[in-house]
Amino acid sequence: MIKAGIVGGTGYTGVELLRLLAQHPQVELRAITSRKEAGTPVAAMFPSLRRRIDLKFTEPDAKSLKGCD
């Protein structure tokens, strides 16, 4: 299992990567970062990902990405 983190999860590329990784059976999403949206649940910003991603956006720093491969 790959433990993934996405830096810049609200940009076009970040959202597409998020959508793809959320449905991949060998990936566990650990962190999704956004300076502007830190603290906001991902599903609140992207309703299509409800029930698939139960994470909040975090600040893009080493602490939030520590558990990622």
PyMOL Python script that loads the backbone (N, CA, C, O; Angstrom):
from pymol import cmd

cmd.read_pdbstr("""\
ATOM      1  N   MET A   1       0.841  -1.180   0.000  1.00  0.00           N
ATOM      2  CA  MET A   1       0.000   0.000   0.000  1.00  0.00           C
ATOM      3  C   MET A   1       0.886   1.243   0.000  1.00  0.00           C
ATOM      4  O   MET A   1       1.800   1.361   0.816  1.00  0.00           O
ATOM      5  N   ILE A   2       0.617   2.145  -0.894  1.00  0.00           N
ATOM      6  CA  ILE A   2       1.345   3.415  -0.978  1.00  0.00           C
ATOM      7  C   ILE A   2       0.597   4.460  -0.166  1.00  0.00           C
ATOM      8  O   ILE A   2      -0.611   4.636  -0.324  1.00  0.00           O
ATOM      9  N   LYS A   3       1.321   5.149   0.703  1.00  0.00           N
ATOM     10  CA  LYS A   3       0.750   6.226   1.506  1.00  0.00           C
ATOM     11  C   LYS A   3       1.079   7.536   0.814  1.00  0.00           C
ATOM     12  O   LYS A   3       2.223   7.988   0.825  1.00  0.00           O
ATOM     13  N   ALA A   4       0.052   8.147   0.207  1.00  0.00           N
ATOM     14  CA  ALA A   4       0.268   9.310  -0.649  1.00  0.00           C
ATOM     15  C   ALA A   4      -0.181  10.610  -0.003  1.00  0.00           C
ATOM     16  O   ALA A   4      -1.097  10.640   0.819  1.00  0.00           O
ATOM     17  N   GLY A   5       0.492  11.682  -0.399  1.00  0.00           N
ATOM     18  CA  GLY A   5       0.110  13.032  -0.036  1.00  0.00           C
ATOM     19  C   GLY A   5       0.116  13.890  -1.282  1.00  0.00           C
ATOM     20  O   GLY A   5       0.963  13.718  -2.158  1.00  0.00           O
ATOM     21  N   ILE A   6      -0.823  14.811  -1.362  1.00  0.00           N
ATOM     22  CA  ILE A   6      -0.911  15.704  -2.507  1.00  0.00           C
ATOM     23  C   ILE A   6      -0.645  17.122  -2.024  1.00  0.00           C
ATOM     24  O   ILE A   6      -1.332  17.624  -1.135  1.00  0.00           O
ATOM     25  N   VAL A   7       0.342  17.752  -2.607  1.00  0.00           N
ATOM     26  CA  VAL A   7       0.671  19.144  -2.287  1.00  0.00           C
ATOM     27  C   VAL A   7      -0.005  20.013  -3.337  1.00  0.00           C
ATOM     28  O   VAL A   7       0.232  19.848  -4.533  1.00  0.00           O
ATOM     29  N   GLY A   8      -0.839  20.929  -2.893  1.00  0.00           N
ATOM     30  CA  GLY A   8      -1.587  21.774  -3.821  1.00  0.00           C
ATOM     31  C   GLY A   8      -2.832  21.067  -4.309  1.00  0.00           C
ATOM     32  O   GLY A   8      -3.059  20.958  -5.514  1.00  0.00           O
ATOM     33  N   GLY A   9      -3.641  20.585  -3.375  1.00  0.00           N
ATOM     34  CA  GLY A   9      -4.799  19.765  -3.716  1.00  0.00           C
ATOM     35  C   GLY A   9      -5.997  20.502  -4.275  1.00  0.00           C
ATOM     36  O   GLY A   9      -6.994  19.863  -4.615  1.00  0.00           O
ATOM     37  N   THR A  10      -5.941  21.832  -4.386  1.00  0.00           N
ATOM     38  CA  THR A  10      -7.089  22.564  -4.925  1.00  0.00           C
ATOM     39  C   THR A  10      -6.876  23.040  -6.356  1.00  0.00           C
ATOM     40  O   THR A  10      -7.813  23.530  -6.986  1.00  0.00           O
ATOM     41  N   GLY A  11      -5.680  22.908  -6.871  1.00  0.00           N
ATOM     42  CA  GLY A  11      -5.419  23.269  -8.264  1.00  0.00           C
ATOM     43  C   GLY A  11      -5.947  22.193  -9.199  1.00  0.00           C
ATOM     44  O   GLY A  11      -6.296  21.097  -8.759  1.00  0.00           O
ATOM     45  N   TYR A  12      -6.007  22.503 -10.482  1.00  0.00           N
ATOM     46  CA  TYR A  12      -6.569  21.564 -11.456  1.00  0.00           C
ATOM     47  C   TYR A  12      -5.868  20.202 -11.410  1.00  0.00           C
ATOM     48  O   TYR A  12      -6.534  19.169 -11.342  1.00  0.00           O
ATOM     49  N   THR A  13      -4.562  20.193 -11.446  1.00  0.00           N
ATOM     50  CA  THR A  13      -3.806  18.936 -11.429  1.00  0.00           C
ATOM     51  C   THR A  13      -4.002  18.207 -10.109  1.00  0.00           C
ATOM     52  O   THR A  13      -4.168  16.987 -10.098  1.00  0.00           O
ATOM     53  N   GLY A  14      -3.986  18.934  -8.996  1.00  0.00           N
ATOM     54  CA  GLY A  14      -4.183  18.325  -7.689  1.00  0.00           C
ATOM     55  C   GLY A  14      -5.535  17.649  -7.557  1.00  0.00           C
ATOM     56  O   GLY A  14      -5.632  16.558  -6.996  1.00  0.00           O
ATOM     57  N   VAL A  15      -6.573  18.284  -8.068  1.00  0.00           N
ATOM     58  CA  VAL A  15      -7.927  17.719  -7.996  1.00  0.00           C
ATOM     59  C   VAL A  15      -8.031  16.453  -8.838  1.00  0.00           C
ATOM     60  O   VAL A  15      -8.627  15.466  -8.409  1.00  0.00           O
ATOM     61  N   GLU A  16      -7.458  16.480 -10.022  1.00  0.00           N
ATOM     62  CA  GLU A  16      -7.488  15.285 -10.870  1.00  0.00           C
ATOM     63  C   GLU A  16      -6.714  14.136 -10.223  1.00  0.00           C
ATOM     64  O   GLU A  16      -7.167  12.992 -10.239  1.00  0.00           O
ATOM     65  N   LEU A  17      -5.559  14.439  -9.661  1.00  0.00           N
ATOM     66  CA  LEU A  17      -4.776  13.424  -8.965  1.00  0.00           C
ATOM     67  C   LEU A  17      -5.553  12.880  -7.767  1.00  0.00           C
ATOM     68  O   LEU A  17      -5.560  11.673  -7.525  1.00  0.00           O
ATOM     69  N   LEU A  18      -6.188  13.744  -7.040  1.00  0.00           N
ATOM     70  CA  LEU A  18      -7.009  13.353  -5.905  1.00  0.00           C
ATOM     71  C   LEU A  18      -8.119  12.402  -6.334  1.00  0.00           C
ATOM     72  O   LEU A  18      -8.347  11.374  -5.695  1.00  0.00           O
ATOM     73  N   ARG A  19      -8.794  12.741  -7.399  1.00  0.00           N
ATOM     74  CA  ARG A  19      -9.882  11.896  -7.913  1.00  0.00           C
ATOM     75  C   ARG A  19      -9.369  10.513  -8.317  1.00  0.00           C
ATOM     76  O   ARG A  19     -10.006   9.503  -8.016  1.00  0.00           O
ATOM     77  N   LEU A  20      -8.228  10.464  -8.992  1.00  0.00           N
ATOM     78  CA  LEU A  20      -7.663   9.190  -9.443  1.00  0.00           C
ATOM     79  C   LEU A  20      -7.173   8.331  -8.269  1.00  0.00           C
ATOM     80  O   LEU A  20      -7.449   7.133  -8.206  1.00  0.00           O
ATOM     81  N   LEU A  21      -6.452   8.955  -7.353  1.00  0.00           N
ATOM     82  CA  LEU A  21      -5.897   8.199  -6.226  1.00  0.00           C
ATOM     83  C   LEU A  21      -6.967   7.739  -5.246  1.00  0.00           C
ATOM     84  O   LEU A  21      -6.799   6.709  -4.592  1.00  0.00           O
ATOM     85  N   ALA A  22      -8.060   8.478  -5.134  1.00  0.00           N
ATOM     86  CA  ALA A  22      -9.139   8.113  -4.216  1.00  0.00           C
ATOM     87  C   ALA A  22      -9.770   6.770  -4.577  1.00  0.00           C
ATOM     88  O   ALA A  22     -10.302   6.078  -3.709  1.00  0.00           O
ATOM     89  N   GLN A  23      -9.711   6.407  -5.839  1.00  0.00           N
ATOM     90  CA  GLN A  23     -10.312   5.141  -6.256  1.00  0.00           C
ATOM     91  C   GLN A  23      -9.289   4.033  -6.525  1.00  0.00           C
ATOM     92  O   GLN A  23      -9.661   2.929  -6.921  1.00  0.00           O
ATOM     93  N   HIS A  24      -8.021   4.320  -6.314  1.00  0.00           N
ATOM     94  CA  HIS A  24      -6.979   3.320  -6.554  1.00  0.00           C
ATOM     95  C   HIS A  24      -6.887   2.366  -5.365  1.00  0.00           C
ATOM     96  O   HIS A  24      -6.768   2.819  -4.226  1.00  0.00           O
ATOM     97  N   PRO A  25      -6.940   1.056  -5.605  1.00  0.00           N
ATOM     98  CA  PRO A  25      -6.940   0.087  -4.498  1.00  0.00           C
ATOM     99  C   PRO A  25      -5.611  -0.041  -3.751  1.00  0.00           C
ATOM    100  O   PRO A  25      -5.591  -0.566  -2.638  1.00  0.00           O
ATOM    101  N   GLN A  26      -4.509   0.419  -4.327  1.00  0.00           N
ATOM    102  CA  GLN A  26      -3.200   0.291  -3.698  1.00  0.00           C
ATOM    103  C   GLN A  26      -2.694   1.590  -3.079  1.00  0.00           C
ATOM    104  O   GLN A  26      -1.524   1.692  -2.710  1.00  0.00           O
ATOM    105  N   VAL A  27      -3.584   2.589  -2.966  1.00  0.00           N
ATOM    106  CA  VAL A  27      -3.181   3.905  -2.444  1.00  0.00           C
ATOM    107  C   VAL A  27      -4.042   4.291  -1.252  1.00  0.00           C
ATOM    108  O   VAL A  27      -5.266   4.158  -1.275  1.00  0.00           O
ATOM    109  N   GLU A  28      -3.380   4.769  -0.221  1.00  0.00           N
ATOM    110  CA  GLU A  28      -4.063   5.348   0.932  1.00  0.00           C
ATOM    111  C   GLU A  28      -3.676   6.827   0.997  1.00  0.00           C
ATOM    112  O   GLU A  28      -2.505   7.155   1.190  1.00  0.00           O
ATOM    113  N   LEU A  29      -4.648   7.707   0.837  1.00  0.00           N
ATOM    114  CA  LEU A  29      -4.377   9.141   0.914  1.00  0.00           C
ATOM    115  C   LEU A  29      -4.198   9.537   2.370  1.00  0.00           C
ATOM    116  O   LEU A  29      -5.075   9.289   3.198  1.00  0.00           O
ATOM    117  N   ARG A  30      -3.065  10.150   2.683  1.00  0.00           N
ATOM    118  CA  ARG A  30      -2.735  10.542   4.053  1.00  0.00           C
ATOM    119  C   ARG A  30      -2.836  12.038   4.281  1.00  0.00           C
ATOM    120  O   ARG A  30      -3.158  12.477   5.385  1.00  0.00           O
ATOM    121  N   ALA A  31      -2.561  12.834   3.240  1.00  0.00           N
ATOM    122  CA  ALA A  31      -2.559  14.288   3.395  1.00  0.00           C
ATOM    123  C   ALA A  31      -2.871  14.964   2.071  1.00  0.00           C
ATOM    124  O   ALA A  31      -2.461  14.507   1.004  1.00  0.00           O
ATOM    125  N   ILE A  32      -3.606  16.064   2.167  1.00  0.00           N
ATOM    126  CA  ILE A  32      -3.904  16.902   1.016  1.00  0.00           C
ATOM    127  C   ILE A  32      -3.694  18.336   1.486  1.00  0.00           C
ATOM    128  O   ILE A  32      -4.342  18.785   2.431  1.00  0.00           O
ATOM    129  N   THR A  33      -2.798  19.046   0.833  1.00  0.00           N
ATOM    130  CA  THR A  33      -2.447  20.371   1.335  1.00  0.00           C
ATOM    131  C   THR A  33      -3.040  21.500   0.494  1.00  0.00           C
ATOM    132  O   THR A  33      -3.272  21.369  -0.707  1.00  0.00           O
ATOM    133  N   SER A  34      -3.272  22.609   1.183  1.00  0.00           N
ATOM    134  CA  SER A  34      -3.703  23.845   0.554  1.00  0.00           C
ATOM    135  C   SER A  34      -3.519  24.956   1.578  1.00  0.00           C
ATOM    136  O   SER A  34      -4.075  24.893   2.674  1.00  0.00           O
ATOM    137  N   ARG A  35      -2.755  25.953   1.231  1.00  0.00           N
ATOM    138  CA  ARG A  35      -2.559  27.072   2.171  1.00  0.00           C
ATOM    139  C   ARG A  35      -3.867  27.806   2.423  1.00  0.00           C
ATOM    140  O   ARG A  35      -4.195  28.121   3.568  1.00  0.00           O
ATOM    141  N   LYS A  36      -4.597  28.073   1.384  1.00  0.00           N
ATOM    142  CA  LYS A  36      -5.827  28.855   1.492  1.00  0.00           C
ATOM    143  C   LYS A  36      -6.960  28.081   2.163  1.00  0.00           C
ATOM    144  O   LYS A  36      -7.749  28.672   2.900  1.00  0.00           O
ATOM    145  N   GLU A  37      -7.055  26.787   1.926  1.00  0.00           N
ATOM    146  CA  GLU A  37      -8.176  25.979   2.411  1.00  0.00           C
ATOM    147  C   GLU A  37      -7.839  25.113   3.623  1.00  0.00           C
ATOM    148  O   GLU A  37      -8.621  24.231   3.978  1.00  0.00           O
ATOM    149  N   ALA A  38      -6.705  25.341   4.259  1.00  0.00           N
ATOM    150  CA  ALA A  38      -6.309  24.524   5.426  1.00  0.00           C
ATOM    151  C   ALA A  38      -7.424  24.505   6.462  1.00  0.00           C
ATOM    152  O   ALA A  38      -7.958  25.549   6.837  1.00  0.00           O
ATOM    153  N   GLY A  39      -7.768  23.305   6.918  1.00  0.00           N
ATOM    154  CA  GLY A  39      -8.832  23.121   7.897  1.00  0.00           C
ATOM    155  C   GLY A  39     -10.183  22.782   7.286  1.00  0.00           C
ATOM    156  O   GLY A  39     -11.078  22.317   7.993  1.00  0.00           O
ATOM    157  N   THR A  40     -10.346  23.004   6.000  1.00  0.00           N
ATOM    158  CA  THR A  40     -11.598  22.710   5.305  1.00  0.00           C
ATOM    159  C   THR A  40     -11.646  21.238   4.903  1.00  0.00           C
ATOM    160  O   THR A  40     -10.675  20.726   4.345  1.00  0.00           O
ATOM    161  N   PRO A  41     -12.756  20.548   5.175  1.00  0.00           N
ATOM    162  CA  PRO A  41     -12.868  19.164   4.702  1.00  0.00           C
ATOM    163  C   PRO A  41     -12.838  19.100   3.167  1.00  0.00           C
ATOM    164  O   PRO A  41     -13.446  19.929   2.491  1.00  0.00           O
ATOM    165  N   VAL A  42     -12.144  18.135   2.647  1.00  0.00           N
ATOM    166  CA  VAL A  42     -12.041  17.969   1.193  1.00  0.00           C
ATOM    167  C   VAL A  42     -13.435  17.795   0.590  1.00  0.00           C
ATOM    168  O   VAL A  42     -13.730  18.370  -0.458  1.00  0.00           O
ATOM    169  N   ALA A  43     -14.288  17.012   1.238  1.00  0.00           N
ATOM    170  CA  ALA A  43     -15.633  16.747   0.714  1.00  0.00           C
ATOM    171  C   ALA A  43     -16.496  18.006   0.687  1.00  0.00           C
ATOM    172  O   ALA A  43     -17.428  18.081  -0.114  1.00  0.00           O
ATOM    173  N   ALA A  44     -16.219  18.992   1.531  1.00  0.00           N
ATOM    174  CA  ALA A  44     -16.978  20.245   1.508  1.00  0.00           C
ATOM    175  C   ALA A  44     -16.652  21.055   0.256  1.00  0.00           C
ATOM    176  O   ALA A  44     -17.507  21.765  -0.274  1.00  0.00           O
ATOM    177  N   MET A  45     -15.427  20.946  -0.204  1.00  0.00           N
ATOM    178  CA  MET A  45     -15.015  21.684  -1.393  1.00  0.00           C
ATOM    179  C   MET A  45     -15.317  20.912  -2.677  1.00  0.00           C
ATOM    180  O   MET A  45     -15.616  21.505  -3.714  1.00  0.00           O
ATOM    181  N   PHE A  46     -15.235  19.587  -2.594  1.00  0.00           N
ATOM    182  CA  PHE A  46     -15.483  18.723  -3.748  1.00  0.00           C
ATOM    183  C   PHE A  46     -16.533  17.673  -3.377  1.00  0.00           C
ATOM    184  O   PHE A  46     -16.178  16.560  -2.990  1.00  0.00           O
ATOM    185  N   PRO A  47     -17.821  18.012  -3.491  1.00  0.00           N
ATOM    186  CA  PRO A  47     -18.893  17.096  -3.084  1.00  0.00           C
ATOM    187  C   PRO A  47     -18.860  15.739  -3.777  1.00  0.00           C
ATOM    188  O   PRO A  47     -19.348  14.755  -3.220  1.00  0.00           O
ATOM    189  N   SER A  48     -18.301  15.666  -4.970  1.00  0.00           N
ATOM    190  CA  SER A  48     -18.235  14.382  -5.684  1.00  0.00           C
ATOM    191  C   SER A  48     -17.324  13.383  -4.973  1.00  0.00           C
ATOM    192  O   SER A  48     -17.366  12.189  -5.271  1.00  0.00           O
ATOM    193  N   LEU A  49     -16.502  13.860  -4.035  1.00  0.00           N
ATOM    194  CA  LEU A  49     -15.584  12.962  -3.316  1.00  0.00           C
ATOM    195  C   LEU A  49     -16.112  12.569  -1.933  1.00  0.00           C
ATOM    196  O   LEU A  49     -15.405  11.921  -1.162  1.00  0.00           O
ATOM    197  N   ARG A  50     -17.344  12.956  -1.619  1.00  0.00           N
ATOM    198  CA  ARG A  50     -17.936  12.545  -0.341  1.00  0.00           C
ATOM    199  C   ARG A  50     -17.979  11.034  -0.260  1.00  0.00           C
ATOM    200  O   ARG A  50     -18.184  10.345  -1.260  1.00  0.00           O
ATOM    201  N   ARG A  51     -17.785  10.540   0.926  1.00  0.00           N
ATOM    202  CA  ARG A  51     -17.763   9.101   1.239  1.00  0.00           C
ATOM    203  C   ARG A  51     -16.547   8.382   0.661  1.00  0.00           C
ATOM    204  O   ARG A  51     -16.394   7.177   0.858  1.00  0.00           O
ATOM    205  N   ARG A  52     -15.683   9.103  -0.049  1.00  0.00           N
ATOM    206  CA  ARG A  52     -14.451   8.504  -0.555  1.00  0.00           C
ATOM    207  C   ARG A  52     -13.235   9.056   0.171  1.00  0.00           C
ATOM    208  O   ARG A  52     -12.251   8.346   0.380  1.00  0.00           O
ATOM    209  N   ILE A  53     -13.308  10.329   0.556  1.00  0.00           N
ATOM    210  CA  ILE A  53     -12.169  10.971   1.215  1.00  0.00           C
ATOM    211  C   ILE A  53     -12.660  11.650   2.484  1.00  0.00           C
ATOM    212  O   ILE A  53     -13.542  12.508   2.452  1.00  0.00           O
ATOM    213  N   ASP A  54     -12.067  11.247   3.601  1.00  0.00           N
ATOM    214  CA  ASP A  54     -12.445  11.814   4.895  1.00  0.00           C
ATOM    215  C   ASP A  54     -11.245  12.566   5.481  1.00  0.00           C
ATOM    216  O   ASP A  54     -10.823  12.301   6.607  1.00  0.00           O
ATOM    217  N   LEU A  55     -10.710  13.495   4.708  1.00  0.00           N
ATOM    218  CA  LEU A  55      -9.555  14.284   5.136  1.00  0.00           C
ATOM    219  C   LEU A  55      -9.892  15.766   5.060  1.00  0.00           C
ATOM    220  O   LEU A  55     -10.818  16.179   4.362  1.00  0.00           O
ATOM    221  N   LYS A  56      -9.117  16.553   5.797  1.00  0.00           N
ATOM    222  CA  LYS A  56      -9.187  18.008   5.693  1.00  0.00           C
ATOM    223  C   LYS A  56      -7.902  18.489   5.040  1.00  0.00           C
ATOM    224  O   LYS A  56      -6.852  17.858   5.163  1.00  0.00           O
ATOM    225  N   PHE A  57      -7.997  19.607   4.349  1.00  0.00           N
ATOM    226  CA  PHE A  57      -6.795  20.218   3.801  1.00  0.00           C
ATOM    227  C   PHE A  57      -5.902  20.677   4.950  1.00  0.00           C
ATOM    228  O   PHE A  57      -6.392  21.154   5.974  1.00  0.00           O
ATOM    229  N   THR A  58      -4.594  20.530   4.774  1.00  0.00           N
ATOM    230  CA  THR A  58      -3.625  20.950   5.778  1.00  0.00           C
ATOM    231  C   THR A  58      -2.619  21.913   5.151  1.00  0.00           C
ATOM    232  O   THR A  58      -2.541  22.043   3.929  1.00  0.00           O
ATOM    233  N   GLU A  59      -1.858  22.579   6.000  1.00  0.00           N
ATOM    234  CA  GLU A  59      -0.778  23.440   5.524  1.00  0.00           C
ATOM    235  C   GLU A  59       0.303  22.555   4.869  1.00  0.00           C
ATOM    236  O   GLU A  59       0.573  21.456   5.353  1.00  0.00           O
ATOM    237  N   PRO A  60       0.912  23.024   3.789  1.00  0.00           N
ATOM    238  CA  PRO A  60       1.968  22.232   3.137  1.00  0.00           C
ATOM    239  C   PRO A  60       3.296  22.347   3.886  1.00  0.00           C
ATOM    240  O   PRO A  60       4.165  23.141   3.524  1.00  0.00           O
ATOM    241  N   ASP A  61       3.430  21.551   4.919  1.00  0.00           N
ATOM    242  CA  ASP A  61       4.690  21.554   5.685  1.00  0.00           C
ATOM    243  C   ASP A  61       5.113  20.112   5.953  1.00  0.00           C
ATOM    244  O   ASP A  61       4.348  19.177   5.717  1.00  0.00           O
ATOM    245  N   ALA A  62       6.315  19.946   6.440  1.00  0.00           N
ATOM    246  CA  ALA A  62       6.874  18.610   6.679  1.00  0.00           C
ATOM    247  C   ALA A  62       6.038  17.823   7.683  1.00  0.00           C
ATOM    248  O   ALA A  62       5.901  16.606   7.557  1.00  0.00           O
ATOM    249  N   LYS A  63       5.488  18.498   8.666  1.00  0.00           N
ATOM    250  CA  LYS A  63       4.688  17.810   9.695  1.00  0.00           C
ATOM    251  C   LYS A  63       3.456  17.130   9.085  1.00  0.00           C
ATOM    252  O   LYS A  63       3.162  15.982   9.415  1.00  0.00           O
ATOM    253  N   SER A  64       2.746  17.816   8.213  1.00  0.00           N
ATOM    254  CA  SER A  64       1.534  17.236   7.632  1.00  0.00           C
ATOM    255  C   SER A  64       1.830  16.141   6.629  1.00  0.00           C
ATOM    256  O   SER A  64       0.970  15.300   6.367  1.00  0.00           O
ATOM    257  N   LEU A  65       3.022  16.130   6.063  1.00  0.00           N
ATOM    258  CA  LEU A  65       3.378  15.127   5.054  1.00  0.00           C
ATOM    259  C   LEU A  65       4.256  14.005   5.601  1.00  0.00           C
ATOM    260  O   LEU A  65       4.728  13.158   4.842  1.00  0.00           O
ATOM    261  N   LYS A  66       4.471  13.998   6.896  1.00  0.00           N
ATOM    262  CA  LYS A  66       5.388  13.047   7.518  1.00  0.00           C
ATOM    263  C   LYS A  66       5.006  11.583   7.275  1.00  0.00           C
ATOM    264  O   LYS A  66       5.894  10.755   7.069  1.00  0.00           O
ATOM    265  N   GLY A  67       3.735  11.243   7.293  1.00  0.00           N
ATOM    266  CA  GLY A  67       3.313   9.861   7.144  1.00  0.00           C
ATOM    267  C   GLY A  67       3.188   9.383   5.711  1.00  0.00           C
ATOM    268  O   GLY A  67       2.679   8.289   5.465  1.00  0.00           O
ATOM    269  N   CYS A  68       3.644  10.186   4.764  1.00  0.00           N
ATOM    270  CA  CYS A  68       3.525   9.830   3.346  1.00  0.00           C
ATOM    271  C   CYS A  68       4.812   9.188   2.817  1.00  0.00           C
ATOM    272  O   CYS A  68       5.909   9.459   3.305  1.00  0.00           O
ATOM    273  N   ASP A  69       4.646   8.343   1.819  1.00  0.00           N
ATOM    274  CA  ASP A  69       5.808   7.752   1.161  1.00  0.00           C
ATOM    275  C   ASP A  69       6.410   8.769   0.226  1.00  0.00           C
ATOM    276  O   ASP A  69       7.407   8.484  -0.438  1.00  0.00           O
TER     277      ASP A  69
END
""", "prot")
cmd.dss("prot")
cmd.show_as("cartoon", "prot")
cmd.util.cbc("prot")
cmd.orient("prot")
